[in-house]
Amino acid sequence: MRARSRSLHGAAVSAPSEDGALGESPPPAKAGPRRAVRGTPPPNAAAGIGERLFAGAKVLVGLAVVVAASSAVAYSLHRYALTTTRFGVRDIDLQGAKRLSPEEVRALAGVELGKNLFAFDTRGAEEKLLRDPWVSSAHVLRKLPNTLRIEITEREAVAVAVLGDRPFLVTPDGEPFKEVSPEDPNDLPILTGVSAGDWARDRVGSEERLRSGVDLIRQYERLGMAKVHSAEEVNLAASGYTVLTVGRQGIALELGRAPFARKLAMAAEVVGELAAKGRTPGLVFLDNEAHPERVVVRMR
């Protein structure tokens, strides 16, 4: 069937072909290929991104809630631990104290019975303990539920060093650590010869001299003679010349310079022989460096 030409307002328009069967619509025209627009995601992709962002936001909100709740619980537990009487200090476990009494240590550390264990400043207590000259080290530990453990190391006084006109207690290492007070030991040997000026000018050298005096006393105390004539004084000259005075009668052993072991043995032999005869020497010279085997005795 031929297409008929129709007129629309005077313009000629071609009608569509009627070759198809009657009652059927004409086939749709084929669409050309679509062109993608750069930078614009397809509708399904945009929806997926939104869903993922929403899910991530939900996770972050959940984490924030968990963290906030945990912090609140932790704060509550911390506050409870610092304030409850359940952890009040009841016992002091003191270790290492020989000279200081438990009451003195407790007072020095600032311990208050009944005070909360966690609120107690252990570091501050250690610093307070170290202010006492007798304490060389201190450690304070908490032991649940109600105990403070205090571990201290005390200095040992083995001699008295006279620096100028001031006497100081001396450790085995030759360290003067405390000026002598009435309650301190009063039966210790005396170290002389190191002046206050020596100590100010050369502390290391002065401490070494004092240490040599302490070592000499220890060597002497191994002899049987020391049980009869205890060490009383060691004079330490800057040159190294040393005099040891022993016994209540004041027997002066002129030892000269170190080493002293052989000289002390010779002195013990001579003094023992004289004691057998009922005699006591005043001076025993053992300082002959040219002839160290010679001993000269001056009687009282």
PASEBA-1860 file (N, C-alpha, C; in nm, 3 decimals):
! residues 300
1> MRARSRSL> 0.087/-0.118/0.000/0.000/0.000/0.000/0.088/0.120/0.000 ~ 0.059/0.211/-0.083/0.141/0.331/-0.095/0.110/0.429/0.017 ~ 0.209/0.501/0.048/0.192/0.606/0.149/0.117/0.722/0.089 ~ 0.025/0.769/0.174/-0.053/0.882/0.125/0.001/1.010/0.181 ~ -0.006/1.107/0.102/0.045/1.238/0.142/-0.067/1.316/0.202 ~ -0.046/1.366/0.328/-0.146/1.449/0.396/-0.097/1.591/0.406 ~ -0.194/1.676/0.413/-0.162/1.820/0.422/-0.194/1.867/0.562 ~ -0.097/1.933/0.629/-0.115/1.990/0.765/-0.082/2.135/0.756
9> HGAAVSAP> -0.191/2.214/0.762/-0.177/2.360/0.751/-0.099/2.395/0.627 ~ -0.131/2.329/0.523/-0.070/2.365/0.396/0.063/2.303/0.372 ~ 0.120/2.225/0.474/0.251/2.164/0.454/0.231/2.017/0.427 ~ 0.307/1.964/0.341/0.296/1.823/0.307/0.374/1.740/0.403 ~ 0.306/1.637/0.462/0.370/1.548/0.559/0.354/1.407/0.509 ~ 0.457/1.329/0.512/0.450/1.191/0.465/0.404/1.103/0.579 ~ 0.300/1.024/0.559/0.249/0.934/0.661/0.336/0.811/0.666 ~ 0.341/0.745/0.784/0.421/0.625/0.797/0.369/0.515/0.708
17> SEDGALGE> 0.458/0.422/0.681/0.422/0.311/0.592/0.321/0.222/0.660 ~ 0.225/0.172/0.585/0.123/0.083/0.638/0.144/-0.058/0.590 ~ 0.273/-0.095/0.572/0.301/-0.228/0.523/0.277/-0.334/0.628 ~ 0.275/-0.298/0.753/0.255/-0.395/0.859/0.115/-0.446/0.859 ~ 0.093/-0.550/0.935/-0.040/-0.607/0.943/-0.133/-0.514/1.012 ~ -0.255/-0.524/0.983/-0.356/-0.440/1.044/-0.363/-0.470/1.194 ~ -0.382/-0.364/1.270/-0.391/-0.381/1.416/-0.258/-0.387/1.485 ~ -0.144/-0.390/1.417/-0.010/-0.394/1.480/0.052/-0.257/1.477
25> SPPPAKAG> 0.123/-0.227/1.587/0.196/-0.099/1.592/0.323/-0.111/1.512 ~ 0.368/-0.003/1.458/0.493/-0.008/1.382/0.611/-0.036/1.474 ~ 0.709/-0.103/1.429/0.827/-0.135/1.515/0.898/-0.008/1.559 ~ 0.943/-0.007/1.685/1.011/0.114/1.736/1.143/0.136/1.665 ~ 1.177/0.262/1.658/1.305/0.297/1.594/1.421/0.254/1.683 ~ 1.530/0.209/1.624/1.648/0.165/1.699/1.722/0.284/1.757 ~ 1.750/0.272/1.888/1.824/0.382/1.953/1.972/0.368/1.926 ~ 2.036/0.480/1.911/2.182/0.479/1.890/2.257/0.451/2.018
33> PRRAVRGT> 2.383/0.421/2.012/2.464/0.391/2.134/2.469/0.510/2.228 ~ 2.456/0.479/2.364/2.462/0.585/2.466/2.606/0.629/2.490 ~ 2.621/0.753/2.520/2.753/0.807/2.552/2.762/0.831/2.704 ~ 2.864/0.774/2.763/2.882/0.795/2.907/2.932/0.936/2.934 ~ 2.877/0.997/3.039/2.920/1.132/3.078/3.030/1.119/3.181 ~ 3.146/1.175/3.151/3.262/1.164/3.240/3.233/1.231/3.373 ~ 3.272/1.159/3.486/3.261/1.217/3.621/3.126/1.196/3.684 ~ 3.036/1.141/3.616/2.902/1.120/3.674/2.879/0.971/3.693
41> PPPNAAAG> 2.877/0.920/3.820/2.858/0.776/3.842/2.718/0.735/3.804 ~ 2.708/0.612/3.768/2.573/0.564/3.739/2.488/0.565/3.865 ~ 2.359/0.570/3.853/2.269/0.579/3.971/2.294/0.470/4.072 ~ 2.317/0.346/4.030/2.337/0.235/4.125/2.467/0.254/4.204 ~ 2.574/0.304/4.139/2.703/0.327/4.209/2.689/0.433/4.316 ~ 2.620/0.540/4.288/2.602/0.647/4.388/2.529/0.595/4.511 ~ 2.430/0.512/4.489/2.357/0.457/4.603/2.446/0.367/4.687 ~ 2.536/0.289/4.623/2.627/0.201/4.698/2.724/0.278/4.784
49> IGERLFAG> 2.776/0.389/4.731/2.869/0.472/4.808/2.800/0.529/4.931 ~ 2.678/0.574/4.915/2.604/0.629/5.029/2.582/0.526/5.138 ~ 2.549/0.404/5.095/2.528/0.298/5.194/2.654/0.266/5.271 ~ 2.768/0.263/5.198/2.895/0.234/5.267/2.931/0.344/5.366 ~ 2.910/0.471/5.326/2.939/0.583/5.417/2.851/0.575/5.541 ~ 2.728/0.540/5.523/2.637/0.531/5.637/2.679/0.418/5.732 ~ 2.720/0.305/5.672/2.765/0.192/5.755/2.891/0.229/5.832 ~ 2.986/0.299/5.765/3.109/0.341/5.834/3.079/0.436/5.949
57> AKVLVGLA> 2.983/0.527/5.925/2.947/0.621/6.031/2.888/0.548/6.151 ~ 2.808/0.444/6.124/2.751/0.365/6.234/2.861/0.297/6.315 ~ 2.964/0.245/6.247/3.074/0.179/6.318/3.148/0.279/6.407 ~ 3.175/0.399/6.351/3.247/0.500/6.428/3.167/0.543/6.551 ~ 3.039/0.559/6.533/2.955/0.598/6.647/2.956/0.488/6.753 ~ 2.952/0.362/6.708/2.956/0.251/6.803/3.087/0.248/6.880 ~ 3.198/0.269/6.810/3.329/0.272/6.876/3.336/0.385/6.977 ~ 3.283/0.501/6.940/3.286/0.616/7.031/3.207/0.585/7.158
65> VVVAASSA> 3.096/0.518/7.143/3.014/0.481/7.260/3.090/0.383/7.350 ~ 3.157/0.284/7.287/3.233/0.186/7.365/3.347/0.253/7.441 ~ 3.422/0.341/7.371/3.534/0.410/7.435/3.487/0.496/7.550 ~ 3.378/0.568/7.528/3.325/0.655/7.634/3.281/0.573/7.755 ~ 3.216/0.461/7.729/3.171/0.375/7.840/3.290/0.316/7.915 ~ 3.392/0.271/7.840/3.512/0.214/7.904/3.583/0.318/7.988 ~ 3.594/0.440/7.936/3.660/0.548/8.012/3.584/0.577/8.140 ~ 3.454/0.578/8.131/3.373/0.605/8.250/3.393/0.497/8.355
73> VAYSLHRY> 3.396/0.371/8.309/3.416/0.259/8.403/3.555/0.268/8.466 ~ 3.657/0.295/8.382/3.794/0.304/8.434/3.807/0.417/8.535 ~ 3.746/0.530/8.506/3.752/0.643/8.600/3.684/0.608/8.731 ~ 3.571/0.541/8.721/3.499/0.502/8.843/3.581/0.406/8.927 ~ 3.646/0.308/8.861/3.730/0.213/8.934/3.850/0.282/8.997 ~ 3.911/0.375/8.923/4.027/0.448/8.975/3.988/0.530/9.098 ~ 3.876/0.599/9.087/3.830/0.680/9.200/3.796/0.593/9.320 ~ 3.737/0.480/9.293/3.703/0.388/9.403/3.829/0.337/9.472
81> ALTTTRFG> 3.932/0.301/9.391/4.056/0.248/9.449/4.126/0.353/9.534 ~ 4.115/0.480/9.496/4.184/0.586/9.569/4.110/0.633/9.694 ~ 3.985/0.598/9.706/3.906/0.651/9.817/3.852/0.546/9.913 ~ 3.846/0.422/9.869/3.785/0.321/9.955/3.873/0.288/10.075 ~ 3.811/0.261/10.188/3.884/0.220/10.308/3.926/0.073/10.301 ~ 3.879/0.002/10.200/3.915/-0.139/10.184/4.066/-0.155/10.167 ~ 4.129/-0.055/10.105/4.273/-0.060/10.080/4.350/0.033/10.175 ~ 4.303/0.052/10.295/4.374/0.133/10.392/4.500/0.062/10.443
89> VRDIDLQG> 4.607/0.138/10.468/4.733/0.080/10.514/4.717/0.031/10.658 ~ 4.746/-0.098/10.677/4.737/-0.157/10.810/4.869/-0.214/10.859 ~ 4.952/-0.263/10.766/5.076/-0.328/10.805/5.195/-0.267/10.730 ~ 5.312/-0.265/10.798/5.438/-0.221/10.738/5.533/-0.340/10.737 ~ 5.573/-0.382/10.620/5.669/-0.492/10.605/5.807/-0.429/10.584 ~ 5.883/-0.417/10.692/6.012/-0.348/10.689/6.126/-0.447/10.673 ~ 6.210/-0.422/10.574/6.325/-0.508/10.546/6.454/-0.424/10.544 ~ 6.561/-0.478/10.605/6.694/-0.417/10.596/6.729/-0.320/10.706
97> AKRLSPEE> 6.636/-0.286/10.792/6.664/-0.190/10.899/6.735/-0.260/11.014 ~ 6.847/-0.204/11.054/6.922/-0.256/11.170/6.931/-0.151/11.279 ~ 6.967/-0.033/11.240/6.981/0.074/11.339/6.849/0.148/11.359 ~ 6.777/0.174/11.251/6.651/0.248/11.259/6.538/0.154/11.302 ~ 6.455/0.200/11.393/6.342/0.121/11.440/6.226/0.133/11.342 ~ 6.130/0.039/11.347/6.012/0.049/11.259/5.938/0.181/11.277 ~ 5.930/0.230/11.400/5.862/0.357/11.424/5.936/0.472/11.358 ~ 6.071/0.470/11.365/6.150/0.576/11.301/6.135/0.572/11.149
105> VRALAGVE> 6.137/0.452/11.094/6.122/0.439/10.948/5.985/0.487/10.904 ~ 5.883/0.449/10.978/5.747/0.491/10.943/5.733/0.643/10.949 ~ 5.794/0.704/11.050/5.787/0.849/11.062/5.865/0.917/10.949 ~ 5.984/0.862/10.917/6.064/0.921/10.811/5.992/0.914/10.677 ~ 5.924/0.802/10.650/5.855/0.783/10.522/5.721/0.856/10.515 ~ 5.673/0.903/10.630/5.544/0.972/10.631/5.426/0.880/10.616 ~ 5.436/0.758/10.671/5.329/0.660/10.659/5.223/0.686/10.766 ~ 5.098/0.693/10.723/4.985/0.707/10.815/4.900/0.581/10.805
113> LGKNLFAF> 4.888/0.510/10.914/4.804/0.391/10.915/4.659/0.429/10.885 ~ 4.596/0.350/10.800/4.458/0.378/10.761/4.448/0.457/10.632 ~ 4.557/0.523/10.591/4.553/0.599/10.467/4.545/0.504/10.348 ~ 4.473/0.546/10.244/4.454/0.461/10.127/4.587/0.422/10.065 ~ 4.601/0.293/10.037/4.726/0.238/9.986/4.763/0.299/9.850 ~ 4.663/0.317/9.763/4.691/0.368/9.629/4.713/0.519/9.630 ~ 4.660/0.588/9.729/4.679/0.732/9.738/4.814/0.767/9.800 ~ 4.883/0.667/9.858/5.012/0.692/9.923/5.120/0.712/9.817
121> DTRGAEEK> 5.199/0.817/9.832/5.305/0.852/9.736/5.432/0.773/9.769 ~ 5.452/0.661/9.701/5.568/0.577/9.731/5.699/0.644/9.690 ~ 5.699/0.715/9.578/5.822/0.783/9.536/5.862/0.892/9.634 ~ 5.763/0.967/9.681/5.791/1.070/9.781/5.843/1.010/9.910 ~ 5.789/0.894/9.949/5.836/0.827/10.071/5.982/0.785/10.057 ~ 6.020/0.735/9.940/6.159/0.696/9.917/6.252/0.816/9.930 ~ 6.211/0.929/9.873/6.294/1.050/9.882/6.309/1.096/10.027 ~ 6.203/1.086/10.104/6.210/1.124/10.245/6.305/1.034/10.322
129> LLRDPWVS> 6.300/0.904/10.295/6.388/0.810/10.364/6.535/0.838/10.333 ~ 6.563/0.874/10.208/6.702/0.898/10.167/6.760/1.025/10.228 ~ 6.675/1.109/10.284/6.727/1.229/10.351/6.797/1.196/10.482 ~ 6.766/1.080/10.538/6.835/1.038/10.660/6.974/0.988/10.623 ~ 7.079/1.037/10.685/7.216/0.998/10.645/7.245/0.850/10.664 ~ 7.172/0.783/10.751/7.197/0.640/10.772/7.144/0.555/10.657 ~ 7.051/0.609/10.577/6.987/0.532/10.470/7.060/0.557/10.338 ~ 7.112/0.450/10.279/7.182/0.463/10.150/7.093/0.427/10.031
137> SAHVLRKL> 6.990/0.344/10.052/6.895/0.313/9.946/6.760/0.282/10.009 ~ 6.653/0.308/9.932/6.517/0.286/9.984/6.423/0.253/9.869 ~ 6.337/0.153/9.892/6.234/0.115/9.796/6.104/0.090/9.873 ~ 5.996/0.154/9.827/5.865/0.140/9.891/5.770/0.080/9.790 ~ 5.706/-0.033/9.826/5.618/-0.105/9.736/5.482/-0.129/9.801 ~ 5.378/-0.136/9.719/5.244/-0.167/9.768/5.219/-0.317/9.758 ~ 5.158/-0.373/9.861/5.119/-0.513/9.860/4.972/-0.521/9.901 ~ 4.888/-0.557/9.804/4.745/-0.563/9.832/4.713/-0.673/9.933
145> PNTLRIEI> 4.614/-0.650/10.020/4.527/-0.532/10.013/4.567/-0.418/10.107 ~ 4.652/-0.444/10.207/4.669/-0.342/10.314/4.812/-0.326/10.362 ~ 4.913/-0.361/10.281/5.050/-0.362/10.332/5.142/-0.273/10.248 ~ 5.229/-0.200/10.315/5.339/-0.129/10.251/5.469/-0.203/10.282 ~ 5.543/-0.238/10.180/5.673/-0.303/10.200/5.782/-0.197/10.182 ~ 5.863/-0.180/10.285/5.971/-0.080/10.282/6.104/-0.153/10.293 ~ 6.185/-0.141/10.190/6.317/-0.204/10.186/6.424/-0.095/10.190 ~ 6.508/-0.098/10.292/6.614/0.002/10.302/6.749/-0.066/10.322
153> TEREAVAV> 6.853/0.007/10.284/6.990/-0.035/10.312/7.055/0.075/10.395 ~ 7.107/0.036/10.510/7.169/0.135/10.599/7.320/0.138/10.579 ~ 7.377/0.254/10.600/7.522/0.268/10.597/7.581/0.210/10.724 ~ 7.703/0.161/10.710/7.775/0.105/10.824/7.887/0.199/10.865 ~ 7.892/0.234/10.991/7.997/0.320/11.043/8.109/0.235/11.101 ~ 8.231/0.249/11.048/8.343/0.168/11.095/8.454/0.252/11.159 ~ 8.444/0.383/11.145/8.548/0.470/11.201/8.493/0.612/11.210 ~ 8.571/0.696/11.275/8.538/0.839/11.284/8.653/0.918/11.224
161> AVLGDRPF> 8.622/0.999/11.124/8.723/1.084/11.062/8.712/1.224/11.119 ~ 8.825/1.278/11.162/8.827/1.414/11.215/8.873/1.505/11.103 ~ 8.779/1.582/11.048/8.809/1.677/10.941/8.810/1.817/11.001 ~ 8.930/1.869/11.020/8.942/1.994/11.093/8.914/1.966/11.239 ~ 8.809/2.026/11.292/8.771/2.000/11.431/8.633/1.936/11.439 ~ 8.589/1.876/11.328/8.456/1.816/11.325/8.468/1.666/11.296 ~ 8.412/1.583/11.384/8.419/1.437/11.365/8.301/1.387/11.280 ~ 8.332/1.296/11.186/8.230/1.239/11.099/8.239/1.087/11.100
169> LVTPDGEP> 8.124/1.022/11.098/8.121/0.878/11.082/8.164/0.842/10.940 ~ 8.238/0.732/10.927/8.296/0.692/10.799/8.250/0.550/10.765 ~ 8.215/0.528/10.637/8.175/0.396/10.589/8.299/0.313/10.557 ~ 8.283/0.183/10.529/8.397/0.100/10.488/8.466/0.150/10.361 ~ 8.394/0.228/10.279/8.453/0.283/10.157/8.526/0.414/10.181 ~ 8.534/0.457/10.306/8.604/0.581/10.337/8.519/0.705/10.316 ~ 8.390/0.691/10.312/8.301/0.805/10.290/8.251/0.861/10.423 ~ 8.286/0.986/10.455/8.225/1.049/10.572/8.079/1.083/10.539
177> FKEVSPED> 7.984/1.031/10.615/7.844/1.048/10.577/7.760/1.121/10.680 ~ 7.814/1.139/10.801/7.733/1.202/10.904/7.821/1.256/11.015 ~ 7.794/1.379/11.056/7.867/1.433/11.171/7.822/1.360/11.297 ~ 7.918/1.330/11.381/7.889/1.250/11.501/7.798/1.326/11.596 ~ 7.695/1.256/11.645/7.604/1.313/11.745/7.606/1.224/11.869 ~ 7.552/1.271/11.981/7.562/1.195/12.107/7.505/1.054/12.100 ~ 7.403/1.032/12.016/7.343/0.898/12.012/7.417/0.802/11.920 ~ 7.521/0.847/11.852/7.596/0.762/11.759/7.699/0.678/11.834
185> PNDLPILT> 7.751/0.571/11.771/7.854/0.488/11.836/7.974/0.572/11.878 ~ 8.029/0.540/11.996/8.142/0.618/12.048/8.266/0.532/12.073 ~ 8.266/0.410/12.020/8.380/0.320/12.044/8.452/0.286/11.912 ~ 8.445/0.374/11.816/8.505/0.348/11.685/8.646/0.405/11.677 ~ 8.735/0.343/11.599/8.870/0.399/11.579/8.860/0.536/11.512 ~ 8.964/0.617/11.535/8.965/0.753/11.481/9.067/0.762/11.367 ~ 9.028/0.830/11.260/9.117/0.856/11.148/9.153/1.004/11.149 ~ 9.283/1.033/11.156/9.330/1.171/11.156/9.429/1.191/11.042
193> GVSAGDWA> 9.465/1.317/11.020/9.564/1.350/10.917/9.504/1.411/10.792 ~ 9.373/1.392/10.771/9.305/1.452/10.657/9.233/1.576/10.707 ~ 9.277/1.691/10.663/9.220/1.816/10.712/9.096/1.854/10.631 ~ 9.023/1.953/10.684/8.907/2.003/10.610/8.951/2.067/10.479 ~ 9.068/2.129/10.479/9.121/2.187/10.356/9.154/2.080/10.253 ~ 9.213/1.969/10.300/9.242/1.857/10.210/9.113/1.806/10.145 ~ 9.010/1.794/10.225/8.882/1.743/10.174/8.823/1.840/10.071 ~ 8.835/1.970/10.098/8.779/2.068/10.005/8.856/2.072/9.873
201> RDRVGSEE> 8.989/2.056/9.880/9.072/2.064/9.758/9.067/1.936/9.676 ~ 9.068/1.822/9.742/9.078/1.695/9.671/8.994/1.590/9.743 ~ 8.867/1.592/9.713/8.777/1.500/9.783/8.808/1.355/9.748 ~ 8.836/1.329/9.621/8.863/1.191/9.579/8.989/1.138/9.647 ~ 9.096/1.218/9.646/9.220/1.176/9.710/9.205/1.160/9.860 ~ 9.130/1.251/9.922/9.109/1.243/10.067/9.029/1.119/10.104 ~ 8.929/1.088/10.023/8.848/0.969/10.049/8.933/0.842/10.033 ~ 9.026/0.844/9.939/9.115/0.730/9.920/9.205/0.711/10.043
209> RLRSGVDL> 9.253/0.820/10.098/9.336/0.811/10.219/9.255/0.753/10.335 ~ 9.133/0.800/10.352/9.048/0.748/10.459/9.019/0.599/10.437 ~ 8.999/0.560/10.311/8.974/0.418/10.281/9.095/0.333/10.317 ~ 9.215/0.386/10.293/9.336/0.311/10.328/9.347/0.293/10.479 ~ 9.301/0.394/10.554/9.299/0.382/10.700/9.202/0.274/10.747 ~ 9.085/0.268/10.684/8.987/0.166/10.718/9.043/0.027/10.685 ~ 9.109/0.013/10.570/9.168/-0.115/10.531/9.276/-0.158/10.631 ~ 9.354/-0.063/10.678/9.458/-0.095/10.776/9.395/-0.147/10.905
217> IRQYERLG> 9.288/-0.084/10.949/9.221/-0.130/11.071/9.171/-0.273/11.053 ~ 9.117/-0.305/10.938/9.067/-0.440/10.912/9.181/-0.542/10.914 ~ 9.293/-0.506/10.856/9.408/-0.598/10.859/9.454/-0.622/11.002 ~ 9.459/-0.516/11.079/9.505/-0.528/11.218/9.410/-0.615/11.301 ~ 9.280/-0.600/11.278/9.183/-0.672/11.359/9.186/-0.823/11.334 ~ 9.254/-0.869/11.230/9.268/-1.013/11.206/9.374/-1.075/11.296 ~ 9.458/-0.991/11.358/9.565/-1.041/11.444/9.512/-1.069/11.584 ~ 9.572/-1.166/11.649/9.535/-1.194/11.787/9.566/-1.078/11.880
225> MAKVHSAE> 9.667/-1.000/11.844/9.706/-0.884/11.924/9.590/-0.786/11.939 ~ 9.502/-0.779/11.837/9.393/-0.682/11.840/9.293/-0.712/11.951 ~ 9.288/-0.839/11.998/9.196/-0.873/12.105/9.242/-0.815/12.239 ~ 9.372/-0.789/12.247/9.428/-0.731/12.371/9.444/-0.581/12.358 ~ 9.492/-0.539/12.241/9.516/-0.396/12.215/9.434/-0.356/12.093 ~ 9.316/-0.303/12.116/9.228/-0.265/12.005/9.282/-0.141/11.933 ~ 9.246/-0.130/11.808/9.288/-0.014/11.729/9.219/0.111/11.782 ~ 9.297/0.215/11.804/9.245/0.340/11.858/9.248/0.454/11.756
233> EVNLAASG> 9.361/0.467/11.685/9.374/0.581/11.593/9.469/0.546/11.480 ~ 9.437/0.598/11.362/9.524/0.587/11.245/9.551/0.728/11.195 ~ 9.679/0.765/11.194/9.716/0.895/11.141/9.766/0.876/10.998 ~ 9.704/0.949/10.906/9.730/0.932/10.763/9.792/1.059/10.706 ~ 9.922/1.059/10.687/9.989/1.175/10.630/9.966/1.178/10.479 ~ 9.974/1.298/10.423/9.954/1.312/10.279/10.060/1.236/10.200 ~ 10.178/1.217/10.259/10.286/1.145/10.192/10.264/0.994/10.190 ~ 10.165/0.947/10.267/10.141/0.803/10.277/10.197/0.742/10.405
241> YTVLTVGR> 10.275/0.820/10.480/10.332/0.772/10.606/10.218/0.751/10.705 ~ 10.216/0.633/10.771/10.102/0.595/10.854/10.148/0.549/10.991 ~ 10.074/0.596/11.094/10.100/0.555/11.231/9.971/0.498/11.288 ~ 9.979/0.376/11.341/9.864/0.311/11.403/9.887/0.306/11.553 ~ 9.795/0.364/11.629/9.803/0.361/11.775/9.701/0.262/11.828 ~ 9.749/0.172/11.918/9.662/0.064/11.965/9.666/0.056/12.116 ~ 9.560/-0.002/12.174/9.556/-0.027/12.318/9.530/0.096/12.400 ~ 9.482/0.072/12.523/9.455/0.181/12.615/9.582/0.254/12.656
249> QGIALELG> 9.693/0.183/12.651/9.821/0.245/12.687/9.882/0.324/12.572 ~ 9.820/0.316/12.456/9.864/0.398/12.344/9.996/0.354/12.283 ~ 10.007/0.231/12.239/10.127/0.184/12.171/10.124/0.234/12.025 ~ 10.224/0.313/11.988/10.229/0.370/11.854/10.312/0.280/11.763 ~ 10.250/0.231/11.657/10.320/0.149/11.558/10.350/0.237/11.438 ~ 10.478/0.275/11.425/10.521/0.359/11.313/10.539/0.268/11.190 ~ 10.437/0.264/11.107/10.436/0.168/10.997/10.498/0.221/10.868 ~ 10.510/0.351/10.858/10.562/0.406/10.732/10.458/0.393/10.621
257> RAPFARKL> 10.506/0.354/10.504/10.416/0.342/10.388/10.375/0.197/10.365 ~ 10.263/0.182/10.294/10.212/0.049/10.261/10.311/-0.024/10.170 ~ 10.307/-0.160/10.170/10.206/-0.247/10.232/10.232/-0.270/10.380 ~ 10.125/-0.311/10.453/10.132/-0.317/10.598/10.122/-0.458/10.656 ~ 10.084/-0.556/10.579/10.057/-0.689/10.636/10.179/-0.746/10.709 ~ 10.294/-0.743/10.644/10.415/-0.799/10.707/10.458/-0.717/10.828 ~ 10.444/-0.586/10.820/10.482/-0.499/10.931/10.393/-0.522/11.053 ~ 10.266/-0.544/11.030/10.174/-0.570/11.140/10.207/-0.703/11.208
265> AMAAEVVG> 10.242/-0.803/11.128/10.279/-0.934/11.186/10.405/-0.921/11.271 ~ 10.503/-0.842/11.225/10.625/-0.820/11.303/10.594/-0.746/11.432 ~ 10.506/-0.647/11.425/10.469/-0.571/11.545/10.402/-0.663/11.647 ~ 10.313/-0.750/11.601/10.245/-0.842/11.693/10.344/-0.935/11.761 ~ 10.445/-0.979/11.687/10.545/-1.068/11.745/10.627/-0.998/11.851 ~ 10.671/-0.875/11.822/10.754/-0.801/11.919/10.674/-0.766/12.044 ~ 10.553/-0.716/12.026/10.471/-0.677/12.141/10.438/-0.800/12.225 ~ 10.415/-0.914/12.160/10.386/-1.037/12.234/10.504/-1.081/12.318
273> ELAAKGRT> 10.626/-1.074/12.263/10.747/-1.112/12.337/10.767/-1.021/12.457 ~ 10.743/-0.890/12.439/10.759/-0.796/12.551/10.651/-0.819/12.657 ~ 10.531/-0.849/12.614/10.423/-0.874/12.710/10.452/-0.996/12.795 ~ 10.520/-1.096/12.737/10.558/-1.216/12.813/10.655/-1.181/12.924 ~ 10.728/-1.073/12.906/10.824/-1.028/13.008/10.764/-0.921/13.099 ~ 10.635/-0.893/13.077/10.568/-0.794/13.160/10.599/-0.652/13.121 ~ 10.638/-0.632/12.999/10.676/-0.497/12.956/10.587/-0.453/12.840 ~ 10.570/-0.323/12.829/10.486/-0.266/12.722/10.565/-0.156/12.652
281> PGLVFLDN> 10.581/-0.162/12.520/10.656/-0.058/12.449/10.571/0.067/12.431 ~ 10.641/0.175/12.412/10.571/0.300/12.382/10.565/0.323/12.231 ~ 10.680/0.297/12.163/10.689/0.314/12.018/10.752/0.191/11.955 ~ 10.696/0.149/11.843/10.754/0.039/11.767/10.774/0.090/11.624 ~ 10.902/0.101/11.584/10.934/0.154/11.450/10.947/0.039/11.350 ~ 10.861/0.046/11.249/10.865/-0.054/11.142/10.871/0.016/11.006 ~ 10.936/0.131/11.003/10.933/0.216/10.885/11.067/0.223/10.812 ~ 11.156/0.131/10.843/11.287/0.132/10.778/11.273/0.070/10.638
289> EAHPERVV> 11.270/0.156/10.536/11.250/0.107/10.401/11.376/0.041/10.346 ~ 11.494/0.084/10.394/11.618/0.022/10.347/11.635/-0.118/10.406 ~ 11.589/-0.135/10.531/11.598/-0.265/10.598/11.463/-0.296/10.662 ~ 11.366/-0.340/10.583/11.231/-0.362/10.635/11.223/-0.473/10.738 ~ 11.328/-0.555/10.751/11.325/-0.662/10.849/11.358/-0.612/10.989 ~ 11.408/-0.491/11.002/11.449/-0.437/11.132/11.332/-0.374/11.204 ~ 11.328/-0.397/11.334/11.226/-0.338/11.421/11.296/-0.270/11.537 ~ 11.262/-0.145/11.559/11.321/-0.069/11.669/11.209/-0.038/11.768
297> VRMR> 11.241/-0.065/11.896/11.140/-0.047/12.000/11.187/0.059/12.097 ~ 11.100/0.148/12.134/11.128/0.247/12.238/11.032/0.220/12.354 ~ 11.091/0.191/12.469/11.009/0.157/12.585/10.957/0.285/12.649 ~ 10.861/0.268/12.732/10.804/0.381/12.804/10.900/0.430/12.910
END
